[in-house]
Amino acid sequence: MTIQFSTKIFPHADLHSAKQLKSSLAILLGQATDCLILGYSKTHLDDFGASKPKPGLLLELDRLLGGSVTHAKDLGDLDGKQASTCLLRAEKSWVPNGVKVKRVLLVGLGDLTLSTSRNLNAYAKLARATLKNLSSTTIKNAVWFVPSFSMGHKADFLAEEVRLTIQYAGDQAYRFGVRQPAMKFKAKDKADAFAHLTFAGNDDCAQDLKAAVAQGVAMVEGMHLAKDLGNLPPNVCTPTYLGKTAQGLAKKTGLKVEVLGLKQIEALGMGSFLSVAKGSETPPQFILMRHQGGKAGEAPIVLVGKGITFDTGGISLKPGEAMDEMKYDMCGAASVIGTMYATALMKLKKNVIGVVPTCENMPSGKATRPGDIVKSMSGQTIEVLNTDAEGRLILCDALTYVERFKPKAVIDVATLTGACVIALGHVHSGLFSEDEELVSALTKAGQASLDTVWRLPLDAAYHEQLKSNFADVANIGGRPAGSVTAACFLSRFTEKYKWAHLDIAGTAWKSGAAKGSTGRPVPLLINYLLEQK
């Protein structure tokens, strides 16, 4: 199921203005839609419930809807609490007043006032409640009047709120198998009837609203692609499949895609990457995706995604329990491919490059052994103490490769360590960087998308754990601070540019009954790219 999103502008419509309230409501209620969505505050309800009701949103709405608001209040369905919803259904009394909407969904904003500091978490709560209400009915289309939720903020935070609403709507509508006709997949649950959401605004927010909807739609397309890639079985989503997927995007968008095979990877001297790939009969791929939306010669932002399409642990074999979830070890790659797709759809006016080293980590007679020493593209030698610490071995060569782009910044994304799950659970992705500007930008982007990160240390002292008696560096530093030492390992290959590492091992997918890819951190990366100057 895919929800369609659109915009509609009603010049001068303003429910906060006493002068324009009546005409604005009349116009909105005159729309031919299954449902009109309006936000109202506790103040609106108090004014309406006074012994002598004060003129305002609910009083005027009650007049046009023939007393429906009063009836709902008397039944206790209208309480004004934050994220509470009250659905009013069309009655004969609505018709004489020119009302064409079939339903009005009133969403409580709680105690929010014009002076209330903005809280995106509070908005997210009411957005989720609204979308849940829509999906639980036979409503097929709805008009969401955005300024009624703004409480005087106008366009200041509109873009983030609209993108977040579309993000949640896309999450709610996602069904695996819809875009894979070759998969004989029968959906477990029936798709929602809800199929079209129109974001309505006024001339004050028209430009911002249209841009935000376009950005949100592109972001959801990127998230859906990332989810699909993550959820596909590993016998389908191989390194070759990822390469063909990227090439397919080049045909649909302006992306320039190049996929390097085994011989080309060997010619580049990526011995560390190849040490992981050699245990599998499936050949590795090195995927390059370029979006040239900025000025010629402008330094690009580079995204690097770990693409282990299945991770057995190699010779350091993982326990059998839940090993099927190791198909998600390519979610870093999936998120980079999804972000690049969204970037192209938005026609973002920046230069962005996506890099995906991808292979399987399998045990065989050719597989790398614990104790082997391999030579990376950078020339540094690595003692492989544990073949299940393979993500860093493919990423380090990719991080060396991207030096040639003279990047503005490099962000690698990887389901890198179980230690990060122990440290942060499934709430925040781990963020590692010594560049304060990059840390600040990624943290802000995470807050704006509620795809959050938490900074972890990169102190020089942790590098002591990576010392080897036989090579320049060991690929593991023992159990203590496992996610930190993994990031420290990667940092040794990033000294020529600004760099950040995102460990998404705890956020890229869910286990249990809700098993599936989350599409994170596509929202974080998109918000970061949008804010870059």
MARLODREN-487203 format. One record per residue (C-alpha): residue number from 1; residue in three letters; x, y, z. Coordinates in steps of 0.02 Angstrom, whole numbers, plus 32768, in hexadecimal, padded with zeros to 4 digits. Example, Ala and Ser with C-alpha at 12.3 -4.5 7.8 and 13.67 -1.06 7.14 Angstrom:
// residues 2
- 1 / Ala / 8267 / 7F1F / 8186
- 2 / Ser / 82AC / 7FCB / 8165
***
This chain:
// residues 533
- 1 / Met / 8000 / 8000 / 8000
- 2 / Thr / 8043 / 80AA / 7FD0
- 3 / Ile / 7FF8 / 814C / 800F
- 4 / Gln / 7FF2 / 81DD / 7F95
- 5 / Phe / 801A / 828A / 7FDA
- 6 / Ser / 7FEE / 8333 / 7F91
- 7 / Thr / 7FDA / 83EA / 7FC1
- 8 / Lys / 7F4D / 8467 / 7FB1
- 9 / Ile / 7F5A / 851F / 7FD9
- 10 / Phe / 7EC9 / 8589 / 8019
- 11 / Pro / 7F01 / 8640 / 8011
- 12 / His / 7EE2 / 86A2 / 80B1
- 13 / Ala / 7E97 / 860A / 810C
- 14 / Asp / 7EC2 / 8622 / 81C3
- 15 / Leu / 7E64 / 85D1 / 8254
- 16 / His / 7EC8 / 8638 / 82D3
- 17 / Ser / 7E82 / 86DB / 828E
- 18 / Ala / 7DD8 / 8711 / 82CF
- 19 / Lys / 7DBB / 8775 / 8231
- 20 / Gln / 7DDE / 86E3 / 81BD
- 21 / Leu / 7D9D / 8654 / 8227
- 22 / Lys / 7CED / 8648 / 81DF
- 23 / Ser / 7D1F / 8655 / 8129
- 24 / Ser / 7DB3 / 85E0 / 8142
- 25 / Leu / 7D4B / 8559 / 8194
- 26 / Ala / 7CC4 / 8568 / 8110
- 27 / Ile / 7D45 / 854D / 8086
- 28 / Leu / 7D95 / 84B8 / 80DD
- 29 / Leu / 7CEE / 8465 / 8105
- 30 / Gly / 7CBA / 847F / 8051
- 31 / Gln / 7D3F / 8406 / 8012
- 32 / Ala / 7D06 / 8361 / 7FC7
- 33 / Thr / 7D6D / 82EC / 8034
- 34 / Asp / 7D50 / 8258 / 80A5
- 35 / Cys / 7D9B / 82B4 / 8139
- 36 / Leu / 7DD7 / 8361 / 816C
- 37 / Ile / 7E5D / 835F / 81F6
- 38 / Leu / 7E67 / 83F4 / 826C
- 39 / Gly / 7ECB / 8413 / 8308
- 40 / Tyr / 7E81 / 8469 / 83A0
- 41 / Ser / 7EC9 / 8498 / 8449
- 42 / Lys / 7E89 / 848B / 84FB
- 43 / Thr / 7E6F / 8547 / 84F5
- 44 / His / 7DF6 / 8531 / 8463
- 45 / Leu / 7D96 / 84B1 / 84C7
- 46 / Asp / 7D91 / 851C / 8565
- 47 / Asp / 7D4E / 85B0 / 8502
- 48 / Phe / 7CCB / 8540 / 84B2
- 49 / Gly / 7C98 / 84F5 / 8559
- 50 / Ala / 7C84 / 859B / 85B3
- 51 / Ser / 7BD8 / 85CC / 85F5
- 52 / Lys / 7BD6 / 864B / 856B
- 53 / Pro / 7C3E / 85FA / 84E0
- 54 / Lys / 7CC0 / 866F / 8497
- 55 / Pro / 7CCD / 8683 / 83DB
- 56 / Gly / 7D52 / 860D / 8399
- 57 / Leu / 7D7D / 8572 / 8336
- 58 / Leu / 7D0B / 84F4 / 838D
- 59 / Leu / 7C76 / 856A / 839C
- 60 / Glu / 7C7A / 8595 / 82E3
- 61 / Leu / 7C97 / 84DF / 82B5
- 62 / Asp / 7C03 / 84AC / 8321
- 63 / Arg / 7B95 / 852A / 82C7
- 64 / Leu / 7BC6 / 84EA / 821A
- 65 / Leu / 7BB4 / 8434 / 824F
- 66 / Gly / 7B09 / 844A / 829B
- 67 / Gly / 7B3A / 842C / 8351
- 68 / Ser / 7BAA / 8394 / 8332
- 69 / Val / 7C37 / 83DC / 839C
- 70 / Thr / 7BC2 / 83FB / 842F
- 71 / His / 7B7F / 834A / 841F
- 72 / Ala / 7C2F / 8301 / 8420
- 73 / Lys / 7C5E / 836A / 84B8
- 74 / Asp / 7BC2 / 8333 / 8516
- 75 / Leu / 7BEE / 827D / 84F2
- 76 / Gly / 7C9E / 8298 / 8537
- 77 / Asp / 7CF0 / 8279 / 848D
- 78 / Leu / 7D41 / 8325 / 848A
- 79 / Asp / 7DBC / 8340 / 8517
- 80 / Gly / 7E49 / 83A5 / 84C8
- 81 / Lys / 7ED2 / 8335 / 850D
- 82 / Gln / 7F70 / 832B / 84A6
- 83 / Ala / 7F60 / 82AB / 8418
- 84 / Ser / 7EA9 / 8286 / 8441
- 85 / Thr / 7E3B / 8273 / 83A8
- 86 / Cys / 7D82 / 828F / 8389
- 87 / Leu / 7D34 / 825A / 82E5
- 88 / Leu / 7C95 / 82B5 / 82B2
- 89 / Arg / 7C2E / 8262 / 8229
- 90 / Ala / 7BC1 / 82BE / 81AC
- 91 / Glu / 7B0C / 82DD / 81DA
- 92 / Lys / 7A7A / 8328 / 817B
- 93 / Ser / 7A8F / 83C9 / 81E0
- 94 / Trp / 7B38 / 83E6 / 818A
- 95 / Val / 7AF3 / 83F5 / 80DA
- 96 / Pro / 7A98 / 849D / 80E5
- 97 / Asn / 7B3A / 84F1 / 811A
- 98 / Gly / 7B97 / 84B9 / 807E
- 99 / Val / 7BFA / 8432 / 80D7
- 100 / Lys / 7C3C / 83AF / 805E
- 101 / Val / 7CBA / 8354 / 80CA
- 102 / Lys / 7C7C / 82AA / 8103
- 103 / Arg / 7CD8 / 82B0 / 81A9
- 104 / Val / 7D37 / 832A / 8216
- 105 / Leu / 7DC5 / 82E5 / 8280
- 106 / Leu / 7DEE / 8357 / 8313
- 107 / Val / 7E9A / 833A / 835E
- 108 / Gly / 7EC2 / 837B / 840C
- 109 / Leu / 7F5E / 83E5 / 841F
- 110 / Gly / 7F54 / 83E5 / 84DC
- 111 / Asp / 7F8F / 8480 / 8536
- 112 / Leu / 7FF5 / 84C2 / 84A5
- 113 / Thr / 7FE7 / 857E / 8493
- 114 / Leu / 8037 / 8601 / 8425
- 115 / Ser / 80C0 / 8616 / 84A7
- 116 / Thr / 80E2 / 855C / 84BE
- 117 / Ser / 8190 / 8527 / 848D
- 118 / Arg / 818F / 84B3 / 83FB
- 119 / Asn / 819B / 83F9 / 8420
- 120 / Leu / 81AF / 8383 / 838D
- 121 / Asn / 8190 / 82EB / 83FB
- 122 / Ala / 80E6 / 8332 / 842B
- 123 / Tyr / 80BE / 834F / 8374
- 124 / Ala / 80F5 / 829E / 834A
- 125 / Lys / 807D / 825A / 83CD
- 126 / Leu / 7FE7 / 82B1 / 8381
- 127 / Ala / 801D / 8289 / 82CF
- 128 / Arg / 8025 / 81CF / 82F9
- 129 / Ala / 7F7B / 81D7 / 834E
- 130 / Thr / 7F2E / 822D / 82B8
- 131 / Leu / 7F75 / 81B2 / 823A
- 132 / Lys / 7F42 / 811E / 82A5
- 133 / Asn / 7E90 / 8162 / 82AA
- 134 / Leu / 7E8C / 8176 / 81ED
- 135 / Ser / 7ECC / 80C5 / 81CD
- 136 / Ser / 7E4B / 8076 / 8241
- 137 / Thr / 7DB8 / 80B5 / 81D8
- 138 / Thr / 7D79 / 80AA / 8125
- 139 / Ile / 7DBC / 8158 / 8101
- 140 / Lys / 7E15 / 8158 / 8058
- 141 / Asn / 7E4F / 820D / 8050
- 142 / Ala / 7E62 / 829F / 80C6
- 143 / Val / 7E91 / 8357 / 80CD
- 144 / Trp / 7F09 / 8388 / 8159
- 145 / Phe / 7F01 / 8444 / 8178
- 146 / Val / 7FB4 / 8461 / 81B0
- 147 / Pro / 7FA3 / 8512 / 81F9
- 148 / Ser / 7F22 / 84D4 / 8277
- 149 / Phe / 7FAE / 8471 / 82CB
- 150 / Ser / 802E / 84FC / 82C8
- 151 / Met / 7FF0 / 8562 / 835D
- 152 / Gly / 8044 / 85FE / 831B
- 153 / His / 80E9 / 85AD / 82E8
- 154 / Lys / 80B6 / 85C2 / 8231
- 155 / Ala / 813E / 8583 / 81BC
- 156 / Asp / 81CC / 8583 / 823C
- 157 / Phe / 81C0 / 84C9 / 825D
- 158 / Leu / 8142 / 8497 / 81DA
- 159 / Ala / 81BD / 843A / 816A
- 160 / Glu / 81F8 / 83C6 / 81F4
- 161 / Glu / 8147 / 83A3 / 822F
- 162 / Val / 8104 / 837E / 8181
- 163 / Arg / 8198 / 830E / 8156
- 164 / Leu / 8180 / 82B3 / 81FB
- 165 / Thr / 80C6 / 8299 / 81D7
- 166 / Ile / 80EE / 8250 / 812B
- 167 / Gln / 8176 / 81E4 / 8179
- 168 / Tyr / 80F9 / 8199 / 81F4
- 169 / Ala / 8073 / 8185 / 816F
- 170 / Gly / 80F0 / 812A / 8100
- 171 / Asp / 8123 / 80B9 / 8191
- 172 / Gln / 806E / 8090 / 81B5
- 173 / Ala / 8047 / 8068 / 80FF
- 174 / Tyr / 80E3 / 8000 / 80DC
- 175 / Arg / 80C5 / 7F4A / 80AD
- 176 / Phe / 8154 / 7ED9 / 807C
- 177 / Gly / 813C / 7E82 / 7FD5
- 178 / Val / 80DB / 7F0C / 7F7E
- 179 / Arg / 816F / 7F3E / 7F12
- 180 / Gln / 81B2 / 7E8E / 7EF5
- 181 / Pro / 813C / 7E38 / 7E7B
- 182 / Ala / 81B5 / 7DA6 / 7E6B
- 183 / Met / 819C / 7D80 / 7F25
- 184 / Lys / 8103 / 7D14 / 7F3F
- 185 / Phe / 80D1 / 7D79 / 7FD4
- 186 / Lys / 8027 / 7D7D / 8025
- 187 / Ala / 8011 / 7E10 / 809A
- 188 / Lys / 7FEC / 7DDE / 814D
- 189 / Asp / 7F79 / 7E70 / 8169
- 190 / Lys / 7F00 / 7EC9 / 80F8
- 191 / Ala / 7F3D / 7F6F / 80B4
- 192 / Asp / 7EEB / 800A / 80FC
- 193 / Ala / 7E64 / 805E / 8094
- 194 / Phe / 7EB8 / 8106 / 80B1
- 195 / Ala / 7F15 / 8137 / 8012
- 196 / His / 7F23 / 81F4 / 7FFB
- 197 / Leu / 7F53 / 827F / 8074
- 198 / Thr / 7F4B / 8334 / 803D
- 199 / Phe / 7FAB / 83B3 / 80A4
- 200 / Ala / 7F4C / 8456 / 809B
- 201 / Gly / 7F97 / 84FE / 80C5
- 202 / Asn / 7F88 / 85B8 / 80A5
- 203 / Asp / 7FF1 / 8639 / 804B
- 204 / Asp / 805E / 8651 / 80E6
- 205 / Cys / 80A2 / 85A0 / 80DA
- 206 / Ala / 8082 / 8571 / 8025
- 207 / Gln / 8137 / 856A / 7FEC
- 208 / Asp / 8177 / 850E / 8086
- 209 / Leu / 80E5 / 8495 / 8083
- 210 / Lys / 80FE / 8461 / 7FCD
- 211 / Ala / 81B9 / 8449 / 7FE7
- 212 / Ala / 81A0 / 83E6 / 8088
- 213 / Val / 8122 / 8370 / 8039
- 214 / Ala / 8195 / 834F / 7FA4
- 215 / Gln / 8225 / 832D / 801C
- 216 / Gly / 81BB / 82BC / 808A
- 217 / Val / 817C / 8257 / 7FF7
- 218 / Ala / 822E / 823D / 7FB7
- 219 / Met / 8269 / 820C / 8065
- 220 / Val / 81DF / 8189 / 8075
- 221 / Glu / 820D / 8141 / 7FCB
- 222 / Gly / 82C0 / 8131 / 8009
- 223 / Met / 8288 / 80E2 / 80AC
- 224 / His / 8219 / 8065 / 8051
- 225 / Leu / 82AA / 8033 / 7FE1
- 226 / Ala / 831C / 801E / 8078
- 227 / Lys / 8299 / 7FB5 / 80D0
- 228 / Asp / 827B / 7F48 / 8038
- 229 / Leu / 8335 / 7F26 / 8023
- 230 / Gly / 8348 / 7EFC / 80DA
- 231 / Asn / 82B0 / 7E8A / 80E0
- 232 / Leu / 82D9 / 7E27 / 8042
- 233 / Pro / 8321 / 7D79 / 8063
- 234 / Pro / 83DD / 7D6A / 8050
- 235 / Asn / 83CE / 7CEF / 7FBF
- 236 / Val / 8379 / 7D7D / 7F5F
- 237 / Cys / 83CF / 7E18 / 7FA2
- 238 / Thr / 8482 / 7DEB / 7F76
- 239 / Pro / 8510 / 7E65 / 7F51
- 240 / Thr / 84E4 / 7E52 / 7E98
- 241 / Tyr / 842F / 7E7D / 7EBF
- 242 / Leu / 8463 / 7F1B / 7F1B
- 243 / Gly / 84CD / 7F4E / 7E86
- 244 / Lys / 843D / 7F33 / 7E0C
- 245 / Thr / 83C7 / 7F91 / 7E7F
- 246 / Ala / 843D / 8027 / 7E7C
- 247 / Gln / 844B / 801C / 7DBF
- 248 / Gly / 838E / 8016 / 7DB3
- 249 / Leu / 8383 / 80B9 / 7E14
- 250 / Ala / 83F6 / 810A / 7D95
- 251 / Lys / 8375 / 80E5 / 7D0E
- 252 / Lys / 82EA / 8134 / 7D78
- 253 / Thr / 8348 / 81CE / 7DB6
- 254 / Gly / 83DE / 823A / 7D8F
- 255 / Leu / 8452 / 81CF / 7DF9
- 256 / Lys / 84F4 / 8197 / 7DAA
- 257 / Val / 851D / 80E7 / 7DE0
- 258 / Glu / 85B8 / 807C / 7DCA
- 259 / Val / 85CA / 7FCB / 7E0E
- 260 / Leu / 8679 / 7F83 / 7E1F
- 261 / Gly / 8691 / 7EC7 / 7E1C
- 262 / Leu / 8712 / 7E51 / 7E66
- 263 / Lys / 87A1 / 7E76 / 7DEE
- 264 / Gln / 878C / 7F32 / 7E00
- 265 / Ile / 8787 / 7F23 / 7EBE
- 266 / Glu / 8826 / 7EBA / 7EB7
- 267 / Ala / 8879 / 7F3C / 7E47
- 268 / Leu / 8853 / 7FC3 / 7EC8
- 269 / Gly / 88B2 / 7F60 / 7F4C
- 270 / Met / 881D / 7F4A / 7FC1
- 271 / Gly / 8869 / 7EB5 / 801B
- 272 / Ser / 8805 / 7ED1 / 80BA
- 273 / Phe / 875E / 7ED3 / 805E
- 274 / Leu / 878D / 7E3A / 7FF9
- 275 / Ser / 87C0 / 7DD9 / 8095
- 276 / Val / 8709 / 7DDA / 80C9
- 277 / Ala / 86C5 / 7DB0 / 801C
- 278 / Lys / 8739 / 7D1E / 7FF8
- 279 / Gly / 86D6 / 7C9F / 805F
- 280 / Ser / 863C / 7CB0 / 7FF0
- 281 / Glu / 8619 / 7C73 / 7F41
- 282 / Thr / 85B4 / 7D12 / 7F25
- 283 / Pro / 8626 / 7D9B / 7EDE
- 284 / Pro / 863A / 7E42 / 7F38
- 285 / Gln / 8602 / 7EE6 / 7EEE
- 286 / Phe / 863B / 7F99 / 7F0C
- 287 / Ile / 85AC / 8010 / 7EE5
- 288 / Leu / 85C4 / 80C9 / 7EBE
- 289 / Met / 852C / 813D / 7EB2
- 290 / Arg / 8542 / 81F4 / 7E84
- 291 / His / 84C3 / 8280 / 7E92
- 292 / Gln / 8506 / 831D / 7E3F
- 293 / Gly / 8489 / 839E / 7E7D
- 294 / Gly / 8507 / 8422 / 7EB5
- 295 / Lys / 8584 / 848E / 7E5A
- 296 / Ala / 860F / 8440 / 7DF4
- 297 / Gly / 86A6 / 8425 / 7E62
- 298 / Glu / 8643 / 8438 / 7F03
- 299 / Ala / 8683 / 83BF / 7F88
- 300 / Pro / 8607 / 8330 / 7F9C
- 301 / Ile / 85BC / 82E4 / 8037
- 302 / Val / 85E4 / 822A / 8032
- 303 / Leu / 8579 / 81A2 / 8081
- 304 / Val / 85C5 / 80F5 / 8099
- 305 / Gly / 8557 / 8060 / 80C2
- 306 / Lys / 8589 / 7FB5 / 8102
- 307 / Gly / 8542 / 7F31 / 808E
- 308 / Ile / 8559 / 7E85 / 80DA
- 309 / Thr / 84C3 / 7E30 / 8087
- 310 / Phe / 84D3 / 7D9C / 80FE
- 311 / Asp / 8547 / 7D8A / 8193
- 312 / Thr / 8568 / 7CDC / 81D6
- 313 / Gly / 85FE / 7D1E / 8236
- 314 / Gly / 8671 / 7CBF / 81C0
- 315 / Ile / 86E7 / 7C45 / 8215
- 316 / Ser / 86BA / 7C9C / 82BA
- 317 / Leu / 860D / 7C55 / 82A0
- 318 / Lys / 8579 / 7CA8 / 82F5
- 319 / Pro / 84FE / 7C46 / 8362
- 320 / Gly / 846E / 7BFF / 82FE
- 321 / Glu / 83E5 / 7C58 / 8360
- 322 / Ala / 839C / 7CEB / 82FE
- 323 / Met / 8425 / 7CDB / 827B
- 324 / Asp / 839F / 7CFB / 81F7
- 325 / Glu / 83A2 / 7DB1 / 8230
- 326 / Met / 8452 / 7DC0 / 81ED
- 327 / Lys / 8401 / 7DE7 / 8146
- 328 / Tyr / 83ED / 7E94 / 8195
- 329 / Asp / 84AA / 7EAB / 819C
- 330 / Met / 849C / 7F0D / 80FA
- 331 / Cys / 8424 / 7F8F / 8141
- 332 / Gly / 84AF / 8012 / 813D
- 333 / Ala / 84BC / 7FF5 / 8082
- 334 / Ala / 83FE / 7FF5 / 8071
- 335 / Ser / 83F0 / 809C / 80CB
- 336 / Val / 8477 / 80EB / 805E
- 337 / Ile / 8422 / 80AB / 7FBF
- 338 / Gly / 837A / 80E8 / 8000
- 339 / Thr / 83C1 / 8192 / 802E
- 340 / Met / 8412 / 81A5 / 7F83
- 341 / Tyr / 836C / 817A / 7F31
- 342 / Ala / 8310 / 81FB / 7F9A
- 343 / Thr / 8398 / 827C / 7F77
- 344 / Ala / 8383 / 8263 / 7EBC
- 345 / Leu / 82C4 / 826B / 7EC7
- 346 / Met / 82D1 / 8311 / 7F25
- 347 / Lys / 834D / 8352 / 7EA5
- 348 / Leu / 83B2 / 838F / 7F39
- 349 / Lys / 8427 / 841C / 7F09
- 350 / Lys / 84C0 / 83CC / 7F55
- 351 / Asn / 8544 / 8350 / 7F1E
- 352 / Val / 852C / 82AB / 7F79
- 353 / Ile / 8586 / 8206 / 7F5C
- 354 / Gly / 854F / 815E / 7F9E
- 355 / Val / 85CF / 80D2 / 7FB0
- 356 / Val / 859F / 801F / 7FD9
- 357 / Pro / 861E / 7F92 / 7FF0
- 358 / Thr / 85B7 / 7EF3 / 7FF0
- 359 / Cys / 85D8 / 7E39 / 8003
- 360 / Glu / 85A8 / 7DA1 / 806A
- 361 / Asn / 8608 / 7D64 / 8103
- 362 / Met / 860A / 7CA7 / 80F3
- 363 / Pro / 8671 / 7C16 / 8138
- 364 / Ser / 86CA / 7BA9 / 80B9
- 365 / Gly / 8772 / 7B61 / 808D
- 366 / Lys / 879F / 7C09 / 8040
- 367 / Ala / 8762 / 7C72 / 80D2
- 368 / Thr / 87D5 / 7CE2 / 8137
- 369 / Arg / 880E / 7C92 / 81DB
- 370 / Pro / 8824 / 7CE2 / 8286
- 371 / Gly / 88DB / 7D11 / 828E
- 372 / Asp / 88EB / 7D3B / 81D5
- 373 / Ile / 893A / 7DE2 / 81A7
- 374 / Val / 88F3 / 7E46 / 8116
- 375 / Lys / 892B / 7EE6 / 80C1
- 376 / Ser / 88AF / 7F74 / 80AF
- 377 / Met / 88A4 / 7FEE / 801F
- 378 / Ser / 88F6 / 8070 / 808F
- 379 / Gly / 8990 / 8001 / 80A1
- 380 / Gln / 896E / 7FDC / 8158
- 381 / Thr / 8974 / 7F26 / 8189
- 382 / Ile / 88E9 / 7EDA / 81F2
- 383 / Glu / 88F0 / 7E41 / 8262
- 384 / Val / 8846 / 7DED / 8256
- 385 / Leu / 8827 / 7DAB / 8305
- 386 / Asn / 876E / 7D8D / 82E9
- 387 / Thr / 8720 / 7D75 / 823D
- 388 / Asp / 8676 / 7DAC / 8283
- 389 / Ala / 86BC / 7E5D / 8292
- 390 / Glu / 86B1 / 7E68 / 81D5
- 391 / Gly / 864F / 7F09 / 81BA
- 392 / Arg / 86E3 / 7F75 / 81E9
- 393 / Leu / 8750 / 7F10 / 8170
- 394 / Ile / 86E6 / 7F3F / 80D9
- 395 / Leu / 86C5 / 7FF1 / 8114
- 396 / Cys / 877C / 801D / 812F
- 397 / Asp / 87A5 / 8004 / 8077
- 398 / Ala / 870C / 8067 / 8042
- 399 / Leu / 873F / 80F3 / 80B8
- 400 / Thr / 87EB / 80F6 / 8068
- 401 / Tyr / 879F / 80F5 / 7FBA
- 402 / Val / 8734 / 8190 / 7FD8
- 403 / Glu / 87CE / 81FD / 7FF8
- 404 / Arg / 87D4 / 8219 / 7F3B
- 405 / Phe / 8732 / 827D / 7F43
- 406 / Lys / 877E / 8300 / 7FB7
- 407 / Pro / 86DB / 82FB / 8019
- 408 / Lys / 868A / 8383 / 8080
- 409 / Ala / 865B / 82FA / 80FD
- 410 / Val / 864F / 823D / 8102
- 411 / Ile / 85CC / 81DE / 8165
- 412 / Asp / 85D2 / 8121 / 816F
- 413 / Val / 8539 / 80BF / 81A2
- 414 / Ala / 8547 / 800D / 81E4
- 415 / Thr / 84F5 / 7F87 / 824C
- 416 / Leu / 85A0 / 7F78 / 8298
- 417 / Thr / 859B / 7F37 / 834A
- 418 / Gly / 852B / 7EDB / 83C3
- 419 / Ala / 8583 / 7F42 / 8447
- 420 / Cys / 8527 / 7FDC / 8409
- 421 / Val / 8481 / 7F83 / 8426
- 422 / Ile / 84B7 / 7F5F / 84D9
- 423 / Ala / 84EA / 8015 / 84F2
- 424 / Leu / 8456 / 806E / 84A2
- 425 / Gly / 83CF / 7FEC / 8486
- 426 / His / 835A / 800C / 83F5
- 427 / Val / 833A / 80C6 / 8411
- 428 / His / 83D3 / 8126 / 83D4
- 429 / Ser / 8453 / 80FC / 834F
- 430 / Gly / 8506 / 810D / 838B
- 431 / Leu / 8563 / 81A7 / 834B
- 432 / Phe / 8620 / 81B0 / 8349
- 433 / Ser / 8682 / 8246 / 830B
- 434 / Glu / 8707 / 82C0 / 8344
- 435 / Asp / 86C2 / 834C / 82D6
- 436 / Glu / 8651 / 83B8 / 8343
- 437 / Glu / 85F9 / 840A / 82B0
- 438 / Leu / 85CD / 8361 / 8265
- 439 / Val / 8593 / 831E / 830D
- 440 / Ser / 8523 / 83B6 / 8326
- 441 / Ala / 84D8 / 83AA / 8277
- 442 / Leu / 84B3 / 82F0 / 8284
- 443 / Thr / 846B / 8302 / 8333
- 444 / Lys / 83F9 / 838F / 82F9
- 445 / Ala / 83C2 / 832A / 8260
- 446 / Gly / 839A / 8297 / 82D1
- 447 / Gln / 8330 / 8304 / 8341
- 448 / Ala / 82D5 / 8351 / 82AC
- 449 / Ser / 82A7 / 82A5 / 8268
- 450 / Leu / 8298 / 824C / 8311
- 451 / Asp / 8317 / 81D3 / 82C7
- 452 / Thr / 838C / 81F9 / 8355
- 453 / Val / 8444 / 81DC / 837A
- 454 / Trp / 84AD / 81DA / 8418
- 455 / Arg / 8563 / 8209 / 8417
- 456 / Leu / 85E1 / 818C / 8458
- 457 / Pro / 869B / 81AA / 8479
- 458 / Leu / 8731 / 8198 / 8405
- 459 / Asp / 87BA / 81B8 / 8485
- 460 / Ala / 886C / 818D / 8450
- 461 / Ala / 887D / 811A / 84E6
- 462 / Tyr / 8805 / 809D / 8497
- 463 / His / 887E / 8083 / 8407
- 464 / Glu / 88EF / 8026 / 8481
- 465 / Gln / 8876 / 7F93 / 8478
- 466 / Leu / 8894 / 7F82 / 83BD
- 467 / Lys / 8950 / 7F66 / 83C8
- 468 / Ser / 8995 / 7ECC / 8371
- 469 / Asn / 8A3D / 7E76 / 8388
- 470 / Phe / 8A3E / 7E42 / 82D2
- 471 / Ala / 89E5 / 7EC9 / 826B
- 472 / Asp / 89C3 / 7F83 / 826C
- 473 / Val / 891A / 7F69 / 82BF
- 474 / Ala / 88A8 / 7EDE / 82FD
- 475 / Asn / 87F4 / 7ED9 / 82BF
- 476 / Ile / 87AC / 7EC7 / 836F
- 477 / Gly / 87D9 / 7F0D / 841A
- 478 / Gly / 8782 / 7E90 / 848B
- 479 / Arg / 86D8 / 7E9A / 84E0
- 480 / Pro / 86EE / 7F3F / 8540
- 481 / Ala / 86A8 / 7FD4 / 84DF
- 482 / Gly / 868F / 7F6B / 8443
- 483 / Ser / 862F / 7FF0 / 83E1
- 484 / Val / 86B2 / 8073 / 840E
- 485 / Thr / 8748 / 800D / 83D9
- 486 / Ala / 86EF / 7FE0 / 8336
- 487 / Ala / 86DA / 809A / 8313
- 488 / Cys / 878E / 80BA / 8345
- 489 / Phe / 87C4 / 8037 / 82C6
- 490 / Leu / 8764 / 8092 / 823C
- 491 / Ser / 87AA / 813B / 8271
- 492 / Arg / 885A / 8102 / 8241
- 493 / Phe / 8821 / 8108 / 818A
- 494 / Thr / 87CC / 81B2 / 818F
- 495 / Glu / 8855 / 822D / 81BD
- 496 / Lys / 884B / 8290 / 811A
- 497 / Tyr / 8798 / 82D0 / 812B
- 498 / Lys / 870A / 82F6 / 81A4
- 499 / Trp / 86B8 / 8253 / 81D6
- 500 / Ala / 862B / 820B / 823E
- 501 / His / 85FA / 8157 / 825D
- 502 / Leu / 8547 / 8120 / 8280
- 503 / Asp / 8533 / 8077 / 82D4
- 504 / Ile / 8480 / 8043 / 82AD
- 505 / Ala / 8486 / 7F91 / 82F1
- 506 / Gly / 83FB / 7FB7 / 836D
- 507 / Thr / 838C / 8022 / 82FD
- 508 / Ala / 8393 / 7FDA / 824D
- 509 / Trp / 8315 / 7F4E / 826B
- 510 / Lys / 829B / 7F08 / 82E9
- 511 / Ser / 8292 / 7E55 / 8328
- 512 / Gly / 8202 / 7DEC / 8368
- 513 / Ala / 814F / 7DFE / 832D
- 514 / Ala / 8177 / 7EA6 / 82DD
- 515 / Lys / 8211 / 7E62 / 8283
- 516 / Gly / 8244 / 7ECF / 81F2
- 517 / Ser / 82B3 / 7F5B / 81B6
- 518 / Thr / 828F / 8008 / 81FE
- 519 / Gly / 82D8 / 806E / 816F
- 520 / Arg / 8346 / 80CC / 81EB
- 521 / Pro / 83AE / 8136 / 81DB
- 522 / Val / 8368 / 8174 / 8134
- 523 / Pro / 8302 / 81FF / 818A
- 524 / Leu / 839C / 8237 / 81EC
- 525 / Leu / 840A / 823C / 8150
- 526 / Ile / 8388 / 8298 / 80E8
- 527 / Asn / 836E / 831C / 816E
- 528 / Tyr / 842B / 832F / 817D
- 529 / Leu / 843F / 8347 / 80C1
- 530 / Leu / 83AF / 83C4 / 80B9
- 531 / Glu / 8400 / 8432 / 813C
- 532 / Gln / 84AD / 8437 / 80ED
- 533 / Lys / 84DD / 84DC / 809E
***
